[in-house]
Amino acid sequence: MIEFKVYAFGAVSIIPYIVYWILLAVLVVGFALILFSQQTQRAQKMARLIFVEWVALIFCSAVIFREARAERAISLVPLSSYFCIAENSYLKEVAVINLLNICMFLPVGFFLKCGYRSVTCKKVFLIGFIVSFFVELLQFTFSKGLCEVDDLIHNVAGCMVGYAIATLILTESNDKNKKKIKR
């Protein structure tokens, strides 16, 4: 149980709280500006800035500010966490870690789509994969956590869910704008 807490929340506590809250405030304000902005170009620029900031936060929390482990660890078995869930060992902890990995990368896909409206699903998948791969590679290289294929899968899944959410919001927004123009 202690290892789970260090994995999920310990990395953020190393970053000074004031910096963390400032970055979080910028993300929240930027997100609100994107959703409610009538100026498309400004919203896209803000989304690009938040995308870069979010990727930096991922690297900070998953690699840079995380304490090193005693030894390197790697798991190359795809979906191995689901075997743990099926065996009912650490069921809650493993499920929460999987959800946190998905949630951590959800903004990557979301802000990619908001910042680059013409970006394709394939490009978002590729960017999510590359960012996640480098996080896992750096974790293994510097002994900063368990390098898992499962993390890669869940991170990319989160990226794609974020992309889908942004696509739905932007489509809905475009439909409303078209209706206003017709009136």
N, C-alpha and C positions, 0 to 999 in steps of 0.2 A: 504494500500500500504506500509506503514512503517513496519508493521509486516512481510510482505513478505520479505523485504530487510534484516531484522534482521534474519529471518529464513534461507534465502538462502546464504547470504554473511557475516553476522555479526560474526559468529563463527570464521571464518578465520582471521578477523581483530584483534581479541584478541591475537592470537599467534603473537609473535614478527615477523615482516616482514622478517628479515634476516633468522630466523629459517625456516619459511615457504618456502622461496625461495631456501634455501639449500636443504630442503627435496624434493621440486619439481625438482630441478636440478638432484638430485640423482635418482629420479624416471625416468626422461627423459633419462639420460645417461644409466641407467640400462635397460630401455626399448630398446634403440638403440643397446646396447650390446647383448641383447637377440635375437633381430631380425637378427643381422648381424654376430653373433658369429658362427664360424665353430666348436667350441668346445662345444659339447652338455652338458657335465657335468658342465662346468663353467656357461653356460647360465641357466641351471636349478638351480644352487645355487643362482645366481643373482635373478632369478624369485622368489625363496622362500624368499629371503631377502626383496625384494620389496613387496611381498604379506604381510609379517608381518608388514612392515612399513606402507603400505596402510591401513591395518586394524587398526593400531594404530592411523593414521590420521583420520579415520572415527570416532573412539571413542573420539579423542580430539575435533574434530569439532562439533560432534553431542551431546556430553555429557560433557566432562571435562571442556572445555573452553567456553561453552555456559552459558549465564546468566540464572539464575533460574526465572521461572514465579511466579506470585503471588499465583497460585493454580495449582494443578495437573489437567491434562486434558487427556481424553482418548476417542477414537472413535473406537468402535468395529464393526462398520458396514462396511462390505467389499465393496470396490469400491465406497465409499461415495463421493469421490472427483469427480467421473463421474456424480453423481447426480447434483453436483454444476455446472459442465460444461454443462449438459443438461438443467439446469435452466438458464444458461447464466450468473450466478452470479460469479464474479471473474474468468471469463473464462481464461483469459491470465495468471493470477497468479497461478491458480491451475494447468494448463497444464504445466507451466514452473517448478513448484515444483515437479510434477510427473516425468518430464524428468530429473530433477536434481537428484532425488532419483535413477532412473535407471542408470544414468551416474556415480553416486557415487559408485555403487557396480559393475559396469562393470569391473573395474580392478581386483576385487576379483576373479571372475571366470576366467579372462584371465590369471592372474599370477598363479592361482592354477593349471591350465592346463599346463602352460609353466614350472612350477616348479616340478610338479609331472605328468609326461607324461601318466602314466597308470591310473590316477584318472578317475573315471566313472562319468557320468552325474548325477547319483543319489547322489554320495558323494558330488559333487559340489553343488547340490541343498540343501542337508542337511547342509553343512557348511555355505552356504549363508543364509539359514533360521536361523541357530543358531546365527550367528553373528548379523544379523538383529534383531532377537528376543531380544538378550541381549541389543542392542542399544535402542530399544523401551522400554524394561523393565527398564533400567537405566534412561531413559528420564522421565518415569512416576515416578519412585521411588524418584528421586531428583528434580522433577518439572522442567526439563530442555527442555521442548518442548512438543508438542502434540504427545502422543502415539497413533498411528493409525495402523489399520490393513492394510490400503492402503499403508502405507510406507513399511510394511513388504512385501506386494505383489510386489511393484515396485522394492524394493531392491533385492529380489530373482530373479525377471525378469531380472534386470540388470546383476546379477551374471551369469545367464544362457546365456545371450547374449554374455558376455565376454568369457565364456567357448566355445560357438559356434565359435566366431571369432578366438580364439586361436586354436581350432581344425582345422578350415579351413586353417589357416596359416601353422600350423605344417604339415598337410597333403600335402599341396602344396610344402612345403620345402622338405619333405621326397620324394615326387615324383620327384622333380628336382635332388635330390641327387642320386636316383636310376638310373635316366637317365644318369647322369655323370659317374656312375660306369660302366654301360653297354657299354659306348663308349670306 
